[in-house]
Amino acid sequence: MDRIERRLDAERIASSLRAIAAPIFAAAWSSGSDDAALLVHVAAAPRRAQLRLQIRDALSAIGIERIRVRFHNAAQLHAPRSLERLVARFGGEDVVYDPTEAVGRAKALVNASRAVRGSVSNKLFGLYYAPRLRTFYVALKAANLVSREKIKIAELASIECAVVEAMKAAFAPKLEDCPAVRVGFGLPQANLVAVDRRSVIRWTTHLAAAAKRYWKPITVAALFGLGMTGTAAADGDGSERAPAVSQTNLKISGSGGQTNDESSWSVNAGLTVPVGKFTGVQLEAGGLGVDDDSIFAAGAHIFTRDPDKYLLGLFASYAKEDQFDLEAEQVGAEAELYMAQVSLLAKAGYQFSDKIGDSAFGGIDLRWYATDNFAITAGGSFQQDQNQGHLSAEFLPGLSALPGLAFNVQGVIGDDDYHSVMGGITYYFGSNASLKDRHRRQDPESSLLNLFHSVEQERERMAAIYGTTPPQ
């Protein structure tokens, strides 16, 4: 297939790839002649074998037979040693699918850096790009441009002209995509990625010693669009951290089953809103019914969160039971630690209750995402004479008509033969996302479940002593 035919096929290739629900961010013909293959680049995604087959089938349907699918792990995209090294992974020059136009911009930056280095190589400290600022930095060696404390203005002007000409040539097809250009000495106090291999800073070199405290490795996810390759990693001061709550969202849950061999039900609703970029607030309310008795509760959270790493927050909740007029309040702190497909969830605080008694409480859960849409959680809660263990599972099938619908089941066992098995549904309102992202980027874990079980376990004890008639 010659280059003219490839260009004619570009639109059909783009249309076929856009129809696939996967983070495909580029496709290019590999370098070669008649046996060139189409390289399709996909950000980290689950079920790779199935996705690879889906891409091959879609492209085969339009007559593309030689196809290679390359998956890029987060580390490969987010922390390359240089932009030149990253671009080398994208195949030949003939890019036929570039939905964010990021690959084209990256290639243009690398081409410009070659021209700049060819013109002023002996005066360069390095070439760097700040993705968030969309700025190309040309760092010069002060020793080669300063004589007796005076800057060689003529040489500096010549370098600036060479840089401008190189950028114009590299971005000639679309000058509006050309980033801002800054020429100066040393390294700016900004988040940078080396553009070419020779600009990679090696801390053992004498020249890097003075700049070490300013340079920080930076994700280039911004270069490819956040929705395509994932959220940018946080830098040292957190300025590029993803928001604590992606957007205002609501979830409503309902379940039924048995508690201590009696029929039971539960309902819960939680509204989560962002407060600033790094803070969120959740308000929740719910009810639990066992046989003819009911418990109602409400709670609130305030938290800060980096969705790629952790959540830290405070919460308060209140519950009231009808039959024995039990009341309890809990205040405490919560933390969540995020590690790839595993989350560690912990709560600790103090419970106040005239009839149940005041006591400290705590709980810890380990949640494993078998896939991004199927989670298994196991853990326990600990309180004076009210220890419990629980196991639950939640599955979000991703139905096109009901994208936020998830199914769940939970089993709880505790002291004094307390046991409960419940199953039901949750509907997540808000932007479409995987179950893992809904947990980590939307609403935090409810504070009411542990309080419900604490009050219900005490109600069971009192019922065993007094029957269904409250003591006078």
URNORLIN-V440249 format. One record per pair of residues at least 12 apart in sequence whose C-alpha atoms are under 10 Angstrom apart, sorted by the first residue. I is the first residue (numbers start at 1). GAP is how many residues later the second one is. Records with the same first field share a line. If there is no record, write none. Layout:
I->GAP + GAP
//
This chain:
1->32 + 33 + 34 + 35 + 36 + 63
2->31 + 32 + 34
3->26 + 30 + 91
6->22 + 23 + 32 + 88 + 89 + 90
7->87 + 88 + 89
8->88
9->53 + 54 + 55 + 87
10->17 + 18 + 84 + 85 + 86 + 87
11->85 + 86
12->47 + 50 + 51 + 84 + 85
13->14 + 25 + 45 + 46 + 49 + 50 + 51 + 83 + 84
14->12 + 13 + 45 + 82 + 83 + 84 + 85
15->43 + 44 + 82
16->39 + 41 + 42 + 43 + 44 + 45 + 46
17->23 + 37 + 38 + 41 + 42 + 80 + 82
18->79 + 81
19->36 + 39
20->31 + 34 + 35 + 38
21->30 + 33
22->20 + 21 + 22 + 23 + 24 + 29 + 33 + 206
23->18 + 19 + 20 + 21 + 22 + 48 + 204 + 205 + 206 + 207
24->16 + 17 + 18 + 19 + 20 + 21 + 31 + 45 + 46 + 47 + 73 + 74 + 75 + 204 + 205
25->15 + 16 + 17 + 18 + 72 + 73 + 74 + 75 + 76 + 77 + 78 + 199 + 200 + 203 + 204
26->13 + 14 + 15 + 16 + 17 + 64 + 69 + 70 + 71 + 72 + 73 + 74 + 75 + 76 + 77 + 78 + 198
27->12 + 13 + 14 + 15 + 41 + 42 + 43 + 63 + 64 + 65 + 67 + 68 + 69 + 70 + 71 + 72 + 76
28->12 + 13 + 62 + 63 + 64 + 65 + 66 + 67 + 68 + 69 + 70 + 75
29->37 + 38 + 39 + 61 + 62 + 63 + 64 + 65 + 66 + 67 + 68
30->37 + 38 + 60 + 61 + 62 + 63 + 64 + 65
31->60 + 61 + 62 + 63
32->60
35->31
36->30 + 31 + 56
37->27 + 28 + 29 + 30 + 31 + 54 + 55
38->21 + 26 + 27 + 28 + 29 + 30 + 31 + 53 + 54 + 56 + 57 + 58
39->27 + 28 + 29 + 30 + 31 + 50 + 51 + 52 + 53 + 56 + 57
40->12 + 15 + 16 + 27 + 28 + 29 + 30 + 31 + 50 + 51 + 56 + 57
41->27 + 28 + 29 + 30 + 31 + 48 + 49 + 50 + 56 + 57
42->27 + 28 + 29 + 30 + 31 + 186 + 187
43->27 + 28 + 29 + 30 + 31 + 33 + 34 + 185 + 186 + 187
44->26 + 27 + 28 + 29 + 30 + 31 + 32 + 33 + 185 + 186
45->26 + 27 + 28 + 29 + 184 + 327
46->325 + 326
47->324
48->21 + 22 + 23
51->18
52->15 + 16 + 17 + 18 + 19
53->16
55->12 + 13 + 14
56->12 + 13
70->19 + 20
72->17 + 157
73->156
74->145 + 147 + 155 + 156 + 157
75->144
76->13 + 143 + 144
77->142 + 143 + 144 + 146 + 147 + 152 + 153
78->139 + 140 + 141 + 142 + 143 + 144 + 145 + 151 + 152 + 153 + 154 + 155
79->114 + 138 + 139 + 140 + 141 + 142 + 154
80->113 + 114 + 137 + 138 + 139 + 140
81->112 + 113 + 114 + 115 + 116 + 118 + 119 + 120 + 136 + 137
82->28 + 46 + 47 + 111 + 112 + 113 + 114 + 115 + 116 + 117 + 118 + 119 + 138
83->23 + 24 + 26 + 27 + 45 + 46 + 110 + 111 + 112 + 113 + 114 + 117 + 137
84->22 + 23 + 25 + 26 + 27 + 29 + 30 + 110 + 111 + 112 + 113 + 114
85->25 + 109 + 110 + 111 + 112
86->17 + 20 + 21 + 109 + 110 + 134
87->16 + 17 + 19 + 20 + 21 + 22 + 23 + 108
88->19
90->13 + 17
93->14
98->126
99->125 + 126 + 129
100->123 + 124 + 125 + 127 + 128
101->76 + 122 + 123 + 124
102->75 + 119 + 120 + 121 + 122 + 123
103->120 + 121
104->67 + 73
105->65 + 66 + 69 + 72 + 73 + 74 + 118 + 119
106->23 + 89 + 117 + 118
107->63 + 64
108->58 + 59 + 60 + 61 + 62 + 63 + 64 + 69 + 70
109->18 + 19 + 20 + 27 + 57 + 58 + 61 + 62 + 69 + 70 + 86 + 87
110->17 + 60 + 85 + 86
111->55 + 56 + 58 + 59 + 60 + 84 + 85
112->51 + 52 + 53 + 54 + 55 + 56 + 57 + 58 + 59 + 83
113->13 + 14 + 15 + 23 + 25 + 50 + 53 + 54 + 57 + 82 + 83
114->13 + 52 + 81 + 82
115->47 + 48 + 50 + 51 + 52 + 54 + 55
116->22 + 43 + 44 + 46 + 47 + 48 + 49 + 50 + 51
117->21 + 45 + 46 + 49 + 79 + 81
118->44
119->39 + 40 + 43 + 44 + 47
120->20 + 35 + 38 + 39 + 40 + 42 + 43
121->19
122->18 + 19 + 22
123->16 + 17 + 18 + 19 + 20 + 21 + 22 + 32 + 33 + 36
124->14 + 15 + 16 + 17 + 18 + 20 + 35 + 61 + 62 + 74 + 75
125->13 + 14 + 15 + 16 + 17 + 59 + 60 + 61 + 62 + 73 + 74 + 76 + 82 + 83
126->12 + 13 + 14 + 15 + 59 + 60 + 61 + 68 + 69 + 70 + 71 + 72 + 73 + 74 + 75
127->12 + 13 + 56 + 60 + 65 + 66 + 67 + 68 + 69 + 70 + 71 + 72 + 73
128->59 + 60 + 63 + 64 + 65 + 66 + 67 + 68 + 71 + 72
129->50 + 51 + 52 + 61 + 62 + 63 + 64 + 65 + 66 + 89 + 91
130->49 + 50 + 58 + 60 + 61 + 62 + 63 + 64 + 65 + 88 + 89 + 90 + 92 + 93
131->48 + 60 + 61 + 62 + 87 + 88 + 89 + 90 + 91 + 92 + 93
132->58 + 59 + 60 + 86 + 87 + 88 + 89 + 90 + 91 + 100 + 108
133->46 + 47 + 57 + 58 + 59 + 89
134->43 + 44 + 45 + 46 + 47 + 88 + 89
135->43 + 44 + 45 + 46 + 47 + 57
136->31 + 42 + 43 + 44 + 45 + 46 + 47 + 56 + 57 + 59
137->42 + 43 + 44 + 45 + 46 + 47 + 48 + 49 + 50 + 51 + 55 + 56 + 57 + 58
138->21 + 22 + 25 + 43 + 44 + 45 + 46 + 47 + 48 + 49
139->43 + 44 + 45 + 46 + 47 + 48 + 49 + 60
140->16 + 19 + 43 + 44 + 45 + 46 + 47
141->43 + 44 + 45 + 66
142->42 + 43 + 44
143->42
145->40
156->27 + 28
159->24
160->21 + 22 + 23 + 24
163->18 + 19 + 20
164->17
167->12 + 13 + 14
186->21 + 22 + 24 + 25 + 28
187->21 + 23 + 24 + 25 + 26 + 27 + 28
188->23 + 26 + 27
189->22 + 24 + 25 + 26 + 27
190->24 + 25 + 26 + 27 + 28 + 45
191->23 + 24 + 25 + 26 + 27 + 28 + 29 + 44 + 45 + 49
192->22 + 23 + 24 + 25 + 26 + 27 + 28
193->22 + 23 + 24 + 25 + 26 + 27
194->23 + 24
201->14 + 16
216->19 + 20
217->18 + 19
218->14 + 15 + 16 + 17 + 18 + 22
219->12 + 13 + 14 + 15 + 16 + 21
220->12 + 13
221->12
222->18
226->16
230->78
231->12 + 76 + 77
232->76
233->73 + 74 + 75 + 76
234->72 + 74 + 75
238->40 + 68
239->38 + 39
241->36 + 37 + 64 + 65 + 66 + 67 + 68
242->35 + 36 + 63 + 64 + 65 + 66 + 199
243->31 + 32 + 33 + 34 + 35 + 36 + 37 + 61 + 62 + 63 + 64 + 198 + 199
244->29 + 30 + 31 + 32 + 33 + 34 + 35 + 36 + 37 + 59 + 60 + 61 + 62 + 63 + 64 + 66 + 67 + 196 + 197 + 198 + 199 + 200
245->27 + 28 + 29 + 30 + 31 + 32 + 33 + 34 + 35 + 36 + 58 + 59 + 60 + 61 + 62 + 193 + 195 + 196 + 197 + 198 + 199
246->26 + 27 + 28 + 31 + 34 + 61 + 184 + 185 + 191 + 192 + 194 + 195 + 196 + 197
247->25 + 26 + 27 + 33 + 183 + 184 + 194 + 195 + 196
248->23 + 24 + 25 + 26 + 27 + 32 + 33 + 34 + 181 + 182 + 183 + 194 + 195
249->21 + 22 + 23 + 24 + 25 + 33 + 179 + 180 + 181 + 182 + 189 + 193 + 194
250->19 + 20 + 21 + 22 + 23 + 32 + 33 + 34 + 177 + 178 + 179 + 180 + 192 + 193
251->17 + 18 + 19 + 20 + 21 + 33 + 153 + 154 + 175 + 176 + 177 + 178 + 179 + 187 + 191 + 192
252->15 + 16 + 17 + 18 + 19 + 32 + 33 + 34 + 153 + 173 + 174 + 175 + 176 + 177
253->13 + 14 + 15 + 16 + 17 + 33 + 152 + 153 + 154 + 155 + 171 + 172 + 173 + 174 + 175
254->12 + 13 + 14 + 15 + 32 + 33 + 34 + 153 + 154 + 168 + 169 + 170 + 171 + 172 + 173
255->12 + 13 + 33 + 152 + 153 + 154 + 155 + 166 + 167 + 168 + 169 + 170 + 171
256->32 + 33 + 34 + 153 + 165 + 166 + 167 + 168 + 169
257->33 + 152 + 153 + 154 + 163 + 164 + 165 + 166 + 167
258->32 + 33 + 153 + 161 + 162 + 163 + 164 + 165
259->30 + 31 + 32 + 152 + 153 + 154 + 159 + 160 + 161 + 162 + 163 + 194 + 197 + 198 + 201
260->30 + 31 + 153 + 157 + 158 + 159 + 160 + 161 + 197 + 200
261->29 + 30 + 157 + 158 + 159 + 160
262->27 + 28 + 29 + 30 + 158
263->26 + 27 + 28 + 29 + 157 + 158 + 159
264->24 + 25 + 26 + 27 + 28 + 29 + 30 + 156 + 157 + 158
265->22 + 23 + 24 + 25 + 26 + 29 + 157 + 158 + 159
266->20 + 21 + 22 + 23 + 24 + 28 + 29 + 30 + 156 + 157 + 158 + 183 + 186
267->18 + 19 + 20 + 21 + 22 + 29 + 157 + 158 + 159
268->16 + 17 + 18 + 19 + 20 + 28 + 29 + 30 + 158 + 178 + 180 + 181
269->14 + 15 + 16 + 17 + 18 + 29 + 157 + 158 + 159 + 177
270->12 + 13 + 14 + 15 + 16 + 28 + 29 + 30 + 158 + 173 + 174 + 175 + 176
271->12 + 13 + 14 + 29 + 158 + 171 + 172
272->12 + 28 + 29 + 30 + 170 + 171 + 172
273->29 + 169 + 170
274->28 + 29 + 30 + 168
275->27 + 28 + 29
276->28
277->27 + 28
278->25 + 26 + 27 + 28 + 29
279->23 + 24 + 25 + 26 + 27 + 32 + 33 + 34
280->21 + 22 + 23 + 24 + 25 + 33 + 162 + 163 + 164
281->19 + 20 + 21 + 22 + 23 + 32 + 33 + 34 + 162 + 163
282->17 + 18 + 19 + 20 + 21 + 33 + 160 + 161 + 162 + 163 + 164
283->15 + 16 + 17 + 18 + 19 + 32 + 34 + 160 + 163
284->13 + 14 + 15 + 16 + 17 + 33 + 162 + 163 + 164
285->12 + 13 + 14 + 15 + 32 + 33 + 34 + 161 + 162 + 163
286->12 + 13 + 33 + 162 + 163 + 166
287->32 + 33 + 34 + 161 + 162 + 165
288->33 + 161 + 164 + 165 + 168
289->32 + 163 + 167
290->166 + 170
292->30 + 31 + 176
293->28 + 29 + 30 + 31 + 163 + 166 + 175
294->26 + 27 + 28 + 29 + 162
295->24 + 25 + 26 + 27 + 28 + 30 + 31 + 32 + 156 + 157 + 158 + 160 + 161 + 164
296->22 + 23 + 24 + 25 + 26 + 31 + 152 + 156
297->20 + 21 + 22 + 23 + 24 + 30 + 31 + 32 + 150 + 151 + 152 + 154 + 155
298->18 + 19 + 20 + 21 + 22 + 31 + 149 + 150 + 153
299->16 + 17 + 18 + 19 + 20 + 30 + 31 + 32 + 147 + 148 + 149
300->14 + 15 + 16 + 17 + 18 + 31 + 146 + 147 + 148
301->12 + 13 + 14 + 15 + 16 + 30 + 31 + 32 + 33 + 143 + 144 + 145 + 146
302->12 + 13 + 14 + 31 + 32 + 142
303->12 + 30 + 31 + 32 + 141
304->31
305->30 + 31 + 32 + 135 + 136 + 139
306->31 + 32 + 134 + 135
307->29 + 30 + 31 + 130 + 132 + 133 + 134 + 135
308->29 + 30 + 31 + 32 + 129 + 132 + 133
309->27 + 28 + 29 + 30 + 31 + 34 + 131
310->25 + 26 + 27 + 28 + 29 + 33 + 34 + 35 + 130
311->23 + 24 + 25 + 26 + 27 + 34 + 129 + 130 + 133
312->21 + 22 + 23 + 24 + 25 + 34
313->19 + 20 + 21 + 22 + 23 + 34 + 131
314->17 + 18 + 19 + 20 + 21 + 33 + 34 + 35
315->15 + 16 + 17 + 18 + 19 + 32 + 33 + 34 + 131 + 132
316->13 + 14 + 15 + 16 + 17 + 33 + 34 + 35 + 131 + 132
317->12 + 13 + 14 + 15 + 34 + 130 + 131 + 134
318->12 + 13 + 33 + 34 + 129 + 130 + 133 + 134
319->34 + 129 + 132 + 133 + 135 + 136
320->132 + 135
321->131 + 134 + 135 + 138
322->137
323->136 + 140 + 145 + 146 + 147
324->31 + 134 + 135 + 138 + 139 + 142 + 144 + 145 + 146 + 147
325->30 + 134 + 145
326->27 + 28 + 29 + 30 + 129 + 130 + 132 + 133
327->25 + 26 + 27 + 28 + 29 + 128
328->23 + 24 + 25 + 26 + 27 + 28 + 29 + 30 + 123 + 124 + 126 + 127
329->21 + 22 + 23 + 24 + 29 + 122
330->18 + 19 + 20 + 21 + 22 + 23 + 28 + 29 + 30 + 31 + 117 + 118 + 120 + 121
331->17 + 18 + 19 + 20 + 21 + 29 + 30 + 116
332->15 + 16 + 17 + 18 + 19 + 28 + 29 + 30 + 115
333->13 + 14 + 15 + 16 + 17 + 29
334->12 + 13 + 14 + 15 + 28 + 29 + 30 + 110 + 111 + 113
335->12 + 13 + 29 + 109 + 110
336->28 + 29 + 30 + 104 + 108 + 109
337->29 + 103
338->29 + 102
339->29
340->28 + 29 + 32 + 96
341->26 + 27 + 28 + 29 + 30 + 31 + 34 + 95
342->24 + 25 + 26 + 27 + 28 + 33 + 34 + 35 + 94
343->22 + 23 + 24 + 25 + 26 + 32 + 34 + 93 + 96 + 97
344->20 + 21 + 22 + 23 + 24 + 33 + 35
345->18 + 19 + 20 + 21 + 22 + 32 + 34 + 100
346->16 + 17 + 18 + 19 + 20 + 33 + 34 + 35 + 99
347->14 + 15 + 16 + 17 + 18 + 34 + 98 + 100 + 103
348->12 + 13 + 14 + 15 + 16 + 33 + 34 + 35
349->12 + 13 + 14
350->12 + 33
351->32 + 100 + 103
353->102
355->103
356->98 + 99 + 102 + 103
357->27
358->26
359->24 + 25 + 26
360->22 + 23 + 24
361->20 + 21 + 22 + 23 + 25 + 26 + 89 + 93
362->18 + 19 + 20 + 21 + 25 + 88
363->16 + 17 + 18 + 19 + 20 + 24 + 25 + 26 + 87
364->14 + 15 + 16 + 17 + 18 + 25
365->12 + 13 + 14 + 15 + 16 + 24 + 25 + 26
366->12 + 13 + 14 + 25
367->12 + 24 + 25 + 26
368->25 + 68
369->24 + 25 + 26 + 66 + 67
371->24 + 63 + 64 + 65
372->23 + 24 + 61 + 62 + 63 + 64 + 65 + 66
373->21 + 22 + 23 + 24 + 25 + 33 + 60 + 61 + 62 + 63 + 64 + 65
374->19 + 20 + 21 + 22 + 23 + 32 + 33 + 34 + 60 + 61 + 62
375->17 + 18 + 19 + 20 + 21 + 33 + 60 + 61
376->15 + 16 + 17 + 18 + 19 + 32 + 33 + 34
377->13 + 14 + 15 + 16 + 17 + 33
378->12 + 13 + 14 + 15 + 32 + 33
379->12 + 13 + 33
380->32 + 33 + 34 + 70
381->33 + 69 + 72 + 73
382->32 + 68 + 72
383->71
385->29 + 30 + 31 + 69 + 72 + 73
386->28 + 29 + 30 + 32 + 67 + 68 + 69 + 71 + 72
387->26 + 27 + 28 + 29 + 31 + 67 + 70
388->24 + 25 + 26 + 27 + 30 + 31 + 62 + 65 + 66 + 69
389->22 + 23 + 24 + 25 + 26 + 30
390->20 + 21 + 22 + 23 + 24 + 29 + 30 + 31
391->18 + 19 + 20 + 21 + 22 + 30
392->16 + 17 + 18 + 19 + 20 + 29 + 30 + 31
393->14 + 15 + 16 + 17 + 18 + 30
394->12 + 13 + 14 + 15 + 16 + 29 + 30 + 31 + 32 + 41
395->12 + 13 + 14 + 30 + 31 + 40
396->12 + 29 + 30 + 31 + 32 + 37 + 38 + 39 + 40
397->37 + 38
398->34 + 35 + 36 + 37
402->25 + 26 + 27 + 30
403->24 + 25 + 26 + 27 + 28 + 29 + 30 + 31
404->22 + 23 + 24 + 25 + 26 + 27 + 28 + 29 + 30 + 31 + 34
405->20 + 21 + 22 + 23 + 24 + 30
406->18 + 19 + 20 + 21 + 22 + 29
407->16 + 17 + 18 + 19 + 20
408->14 + 15 + 16 + 17 + 18
409->12 + 13 + 14 + 15 + 16
410->12 + 13 + 14
411->12
412->41
414->39 + 40 + 43
415->42
416->41 + 44 + 45
417->40
418->35 + 38 + 39 + 42 + 43
419->34 + 38
420->33
428->14 + 15
429->13
430->12
//
